[in-house]
């Protein structure tokens, strides 16, 4: 099945044909060992040999382990809402080792569970569902089927949470609410479950008919007349979100999508039908605070289009040079100190799975936080200023001129509303571009190639 003699580093792999006494079980153990050591290609080689020795060339254990190799190699375990979605397809099909790359990770797990007898392992249900929910083309009904099996096989708060997530994104809010209730029975201190309970309740509020269509209604303090179920559901959502925040819900989730629970809650609490801006601000603030600041993200300086590939402060002080690995904040300050344009620096993220929130996601959430802080009954102007400042910094390093101007104008407007001319002057001195005659910026107009 494998040609043998293939080289991996300093070692040479011999195919099973040259070791006729080896068994399927031994090859499976070798595959597990290499998988544990993160040597994925070697693991798949031994697992292919194990499959060749299996009855009818099929083995549920081997198929599941091969799925694990792709899952781990693509770093699905590290996927987070602010990061790029890992690859889930483009692999050899489960029963082949050829160059035909039309298989997906879920194929391996599905085939493993279809064997007779099937290979049963709760971990593969969890990983399969994570891939089905988080992929670029999500398969929510398939995830629901697998998670229902997992809940029957070994019910836990995690399996019920996954089922609730699959129902929620499939717009089956009643079923999602029931799944959350089951999860809370098993673990009443799970922040993710409480957070999802909150957003499910908020979605149900948005589906309520207006009081004018289905009277009678209830009049709120702001004069609005809403459906009778509005206040009980809003109370449920508010209490659930407070419990989630108390349990330290953050960006890291068991079944992530491109928008985290907390950002989704911010969007919903801030909806014009709900207008709970204090909870909206609290939710997105926690999302940003749960991971290191985005400006601490490490970047590689690919090129500097200045003499000697350097940015200088004054004549002799080098503040940035080609090839350096620095934090975003350091790069921003270096560009400002050297009176250069951001277009003079070409850079990219050092890695896509860093602990800090990815910059563009942080920018989006900061803008939402700023709006929510402004719209509260008692506006939090300073929090809104800090959020706009963070958004401006991201716009600066990504050379987004229009976004920079918008953030700058909002900051000036808030300073005027606060009656803080000194603060406004401080922001203007830092954010307005320098106008020195000796400034020689903008020589090339090159842009960065960073990805988020």
C-alpha atoms as one frame of an Amber mdcrd trajectory, in Angstrom:
protein
   0.000   0.000   0.000   2.997   2.239   0.648   6.134   2.028  -1.487   8.534
   1.969   1.475  11.914   3.599   1.671  10.341   7.067   2.056  12.519   9.457
   4.025  11.299  11.600   6.936  14.135  13.729   8.257  16.974  11.408   9.177
  14.803   8.285   9.254  13.637   5.934   6.529  10.188   4.370   6.682   9.837
   0.706   5.613   6.469  -0.423   4.306   4.543  -3.224   5.956   5.449  -5.519
   3.037   9.032  -5.649   4.406   7.844  -6.357   7.938   5.345  -9.197   7.464
   5.196 -10.050  11.158   3.798  -6.677  12.150   0.081  -6.642  12.915  -2.749
  -4.197  12.463  -2.717  -3.515  16.210   0.997  -2.696  16.173   0.559  -0.310
  13.256  -2.340   1.386  15.046  -0.162   1.833  18.147   2.619   3.312  16.026
   0.116   5.648  14.390  -1.127   6.781  17.809   2.432   7.369  18.994   3.316
   9.529  15.995  -0.009  11.374  16.301   0.748  12.130  19.956   4.189  13.394
  18.873   2.573  15.565  16.167   4.344  13.719  13.333   1.200  13.561  11.259
   2.571  12.253   7.951   4.307   9.350   9.683   1.162   8.624  11.666  -0.891
   8.393   8.467   1.699   6.080   6.872   1.397   3.563   9.695  -2.381   3.938
   9.797  -2.557   3.226   6.058  -0.588   0.035   6.669  -2.966  -0.890   9.474
  -5.921  -0.399   7.136  -4.260  -2.564   4.505  -4.061  -5.378   7.070  -7.614
  -4.877   8.337 -10.478  -7.089   7.241 -11.972  -5.794   3.964  -9.378  -3.001
   4.106 -11.673  -1.124   6.500 -11.130  -0.181  10.116 -13.167   2.256  12.176
 -10.286   2.871  14.588  -7.886   3.703  11.762 -10.340   6.002  10.016 -11.022
   7.888  13.231  -7.295   8.261  13.950  -6.639   9.522  10.418  -9.367  12.085
  10.981  -7.578  13.101  14.189  -4.304  13.602  12.267  -5.957  16.082   9.889
  -7.864  17.751  12.738  -4.693  18.297  14.744  -2.508  19.201  11.773  -4.901
  21.957  10.677  -5.093  23.213  14.296  -8.844  22.951  14.627  -8.303  22.664
  18.375  -6.932  26.245  18.354  -9.682  27.774  16.195 -11.261  30.900  17.668
 -13.858  33.295  16.314 -11.293  36.007  15.523  -8.924  33.651  13.676  -8.943
  32.341  10.133 -11.092  29.232   9.692  -8.800  26.173   9.411  -8.794  23.941
   6.369 -11.398  21.158   6.579 -11.252  19.597   3.112  -8.808  18.835   0.307
  -7.401  15.629   1.792  -7.132  12.107   0.318 -10.420  10.240   0.620 -10.655
   7.876   3.636  -9.861   4.651   1.773  -7.154   6.059  -0.511  -3.580   7.305
  -0.240  -3.476   8.648  -3.788  -3.140  12.278  -4.840  -6.904  12.589  -5.220
  -7.614  15.376  -2.760 -11.389  15.488  -2.499 -11.885  14.192   1.038 -12.738
  16.184   4.171 -12.128  15.708   7.874 -15.760  14.846   8.540 -15.529  12.030
   5.945 -13.060  10.142   8.139 -15.147  10.424  11.298 -18.392   9.623   9.479
 -16.927   6.531   7.810 -15.493   5.369  11.156 -18.926   5.503  12.733 -20.500
   3.695   9.776 -18.337   0.576  10.111 -19.777  -2.705  11.403 -19.245  -2.722
  14.277 -18.932   1.075  14.443 -16.051   2.722  16.225 -17.519   4.626  19.168
 -15.517   7.404  20.796 -17.071  10.577  22.231 -13.986  12.583  21.231 -14.644
  11.984  17.534 -18.251  13.158  17.925 -16.984  16.343  19.574 -14.332  17.008
  16.928 -16.625  16.116  14.044 -19.292  18.511  15.337 -16.724  21.287  15.870
 -15.682  20.963  12.216 -19.263  20.757  10.923 -20.272  23.889  12.868 -17.133
  25.950  12.297 -16.414  25.292   8.621 -16.806  27.918   5.909 -19.822  25.947
   4.667 -21.351  24.808   7.963 -23.546  21.708   8.129 -25.799  22.367  11.083
 -28.313  19.520  10.519 -25.442  17.007  10.287 -23.920  18.434  13.476 -27.278
  18.098  15.220 -27.538  14.412  14.274 -24.057  13.617  15.555 -24.469  15.582
  18.768 -27.788  13.882  19.522 -25.919  10.560  19.271 -23.193  11.911  21.564
 -25.792  13.076  24.098 -27.289   9.588  24.134 -23.903   7.888  24.318 -22.333
  10.049  27.038 -24.352  13.130  27.965 -22.371  16.090  29.263 -22.678  19.851
  29.372 -20.314  20.041  26.378 -22.343  17.716  24.146 -25.604  19.486  25.025
 -23.905  22.858  24.475 -22.772  21.743  21.018 -26.314  20.657  20.203 -27.644
  24.024  21.403 -25.089  25.849  19.209 -26.090  23.771  16.165 -29.777  24.489
  16.789 -29.123  28.191  17.429 -27.268  28.788  14.172 -29.955  26.801  12.358
 -32.515  29.266  13.802 -34.230  26.564  15.876 -34.413  28.664  19.020 -36.910
  26.579  21.023 -34.787  23.451  20.547 -31.657  25.458  21.421 -33.316  26.647
  24.632 -34.158  23.052  25.613 -30.586  21.910  24.911 -29.213  24.752  27.059
 -31.511  23.681  29.879 -30.167  20.124  29.693 -26.598  21.434  29.731 -27.280
  23.575  32.806 -28.679  20.562  34.643 -25.340  18.813  34.166 -23.130  21.866
  34.781 -24.659  24.973  36.291 -21.317  26.816  36.249 -20.632  26.700  32.514
 -20.212  30.258  31.224 -20.692  29.270  27.576 -24.062  27.681  28.296 -25.247
  30.735  30.212 -24.047  33.003  27.408 -25.832  30.954  24.777 -28.968  30.925
  26.934 -28.857  34.722  26.879 -28.516  35.076  23.104 -31.251  32.480  22.511
 -33.610  34.514  24.700 -32.638  37.691  22.839 -33.335  36.047  19.482 -36.749
  35.010  20.763 -37.427  38.631  21.742 -36.688  39.759  18.185 -39.225  37.231
  16.904 -42.007  38.574  19.137 -44.793  40.394  17.287 -45.228  44.101  17.900
 -47.874  45.072  20.461 -49.833  46.864  17.758 -50.226  43.567  15.881 -50.907
  41.343  18.899 -52.289  43.442  21.775 -52.326  43.815  24.735 -48.841  45.128
  25.373 -46.654  46.559  28.105 -45.390  50.138  28.140 -41.691  50.556  28.903
 -40.053  53.487  30.684 -39.006  54.986  27.333 -42.632  55.008  26.121 -42.420
  51.978  23.835 -45.258  49.449  23.925 -44.008  45.881  23.574 -45.360  42.342
  23.642 -46.271  40.835  27.020 -43.414  38.312  26.723 -40.792  41.031  26.136
 -39.909  41.847  29.749 -39.729  38.235  31.037 -37.461  37.251  28.148 -35.273
  40.353  28.561 -34.941  39.609  32.272 -33.982  36.022  31.451 -31.383  37.174
  28.918 -29.944  39.814  31.259 -29.609  37.441  34.209 -28.105  34.720  32.010
 -25.536  37.151  30.563 -24.598  38.422  34.024 -24.066  34.828  35.108 -21.939
  34.185  32.005 -19.809  37.258  32.715 -19.382  36.195  36.335 -18.159  32.805
  35.082 -15.561  34.483  32.833 -17.017  33.735  29.423 -14.551  34.956  26.779
 -13.486  34.548  23.166 -12.441  30.904  23.575 -15.433  28.633  22.899 -16.028
  24.906  22.527 -17.908  25.257  19.227 -16.741  28.563  17.697 -18.177  30.418
  14.746 -16.960  33.628  13.099 -18.822  35.713  15.711 -18.418  34.797  19.372
 -21.290  34.552  21.858 -20.322  37.820  23.543 -20.180  39.821  20.311 -23.483
  38.288  19.248 -24.937  39.335  22.598 -23.650  42.880  22.016 -25.368  42.999
  18.630 -28.646  41.741  20.100 -28.698  43.817  23.305 -27.946  46.855  21.140
 -30.710  46.099  18.634 -33.210  48.932  18.260 -35.998  46.648  19.489 -34.169
  45.820  22.757 -31.894  48.832  23.506 -30.107  47.359  26.529 -26.920  49.242
  25.734 -25.324  48.735  29.151 -25.409  44.949  28.679 -24.216  45.333  25.085
 -21.181  47.298  26.238 -20.480  44.861  29.094 -20.589  41.845  26.770 -18.191
  43.146  24.128 -15.924  44.659  26.785 -15.522  41.209  28.345 -14.801  39.673
  24.941 -11.924  42.098  24.397 -10.640  41.795  27.971 -10.591  37.971  27.910
  -7.482  37.885  25.693  -4.331  40.062  25.484  -4.621  43.447  23.802  -4.578
  43.311  20.003  -1.709  45.811  19.823   0.535  43.221  21.503   0.204  40.991
  18.417   3.611  40.072  16.999   4.349  41.055  13.398   7.287  40.491  11.057
   8.674  43.572   9.306   9.003  42.264   5.768  10.382  45.438   4.218  10.983
  49.112   4.958  11.122  51.327   1.894  13.629  53.752   3.344  17.432  53.923
   3.037  19.108  50.803   4.484  15.664  49.301   5.202  15.339  51.337   8.410
  13.106  53.942  10.003  15.044  56.538  12.005  14.070  58.981  14.691  16.161
  62.038  14.034  19.546  61.227  12.501  21.036  58.343  14.426  18.276  56.481
  16.319  16.958  53.430  14.447  13.405  52.682  15.601  12.449  49.978  13.088
  14.323  47.858  10.581  13.614  45.142   8.036  13.464  41.618   9.456  12.479
  42.580  12.995   9.701  40.806  14.906   7.892  43.406  16.995   4.524  44.124
  18.540   1.978  46.147  16.584   2.198  48.934  19.155   5.972  49.165  18.694
   5.572  49.378  14.910   2.946  52.112  15.234   5.113  54.198  17.564   8.155
  53.697  15.345   6.295  54.980  12.289   5.019  58.001  14.229   8.409  58.800
  15.767  10.142  58.647  12.389   7.468  60.876  10.784   6.976  58.238   8.083
   3.851  56.973   6.372   2.520  53.522   7.198   2.830  52.701   3.514   6.602
  52.731   3.966   6.411  49.527   6.016   5.452  46.130   4.624   4.570  43.595
   7.325   2.614  40.456   8.122   1.439  38.691  11.267   4.076  36.437  12.808
   1.406  33.730  13.317  -2.342  33.445  12.869  -2.974  31.661  16.182  -1.474
  34.163  18.621  -3.067  34.730  22.024  -4.021  38.412  21.444  -7.255  39.193
  19.680  -6.616  39.483  15.951  -6.450  43.209  15.075  -9.301  43.521  12.581
 -11.682  41.602  14.846 -10.632  43.785  17.776 -11.257  46.892  15.662 -14.774
  45.723  14.822 -15.611  44.948  18.451 -14.117  48.203  19.734 -16.343  50.200
  17.406 -19.383  48.312  18.713 -18.297  48.948  22.279 -17.890  52.662  21.601
 -21.398  52.955  20.145 -22.938  51.014  23.042 -21.100  53.126  25.646 -22.363
  56.328  24.008 -25.978  55.175  23.857 -26.310  54.199  27.525 -28.645  56.188
  29.753 -25.526  57.423  31.528 -22.986  57.531  28.681 -19.516  56.184  29.389
 -17.615  58.694  27.316 -14.170  57.692  28.542 -14.775  54.022  27.662 -16.048
  55.102  24.256 -12.926  57.252  23.766 -10.645  54.348  24.647 -12.515  52.083
  22.216 -12.323  54.603  19.361  -8.630  55.101  20.147  -8.008  51.357  19.827
  -9.943  51.246  16.554  -7.886  54.186  15.265  -4.636  52.404  16.096  -5.678
  49.325  14.108  -6.783  51.528  11.207  -3.375  53.246  11.331  -1.297  50.071
  11.093  -3.541  48.661   8.353  -3.336  51.983   6.501  -7.131  52.414   6.434
  -7.358  56.146   5.804 -11.156  56.399   5.809 -11.499  54.443   9.073  -8.765
  56.552  10.675 -10.627  59.744   9.817 -13.946  58.399  11.157 -12.398  57.317
  14.463 -10.580  60.651  14.783 -13.748  62.641  14.175 -15.668  60.571  16.723
 -12.937  61.156  19.308 -13.078  64.932  18.756 -16.879  64.846  19.014 -16.764
  62.947  22.311 -14.145  65.305  23.752 -16.446  68.225  22.917 -19.379  66.420
  24.562 -17.268  65.874  27.678 -16.084  69.466  27.711 -12.468  68.310  27.705
 -10.440  70.595  25.390  -7.117  69.474  26.869  -7.937  65.841  26.180  -8.967
  66.757  22.648  -5.703  68.606  22.145  -3.772  65.567  23.393  -5.537  63.239
  20.964  -5.056  65.669  18.082  -1.334  65.996  18.715  -0.983  62.213  18.607
  -3.320  61.407  15.739  -3.013  64.279  13.275  -0.270  63.655  10.712   2.905
  65.746  11.119   3.450  68.601   8.687   7.211  69.184   8.988   8.889  70.436
   5.842  11.626  67.871   6.310   9.099  65.038   6.139   9.926  62.780   3.187
   7.174  60.242   3.633   5.164  58.354   1.044   7.941  57.508  -1.378   6.516
  54.249  -2.629   2.878  53.868  -1.604   3.476  50.205  -0.700   0.814  48.567
   1.485   1.038  45.823   4.026   0.141  42.214   3.363  -1.166  41.322   6.774
  -4.049  38.905   7.011  -6.561  38.485   9.796
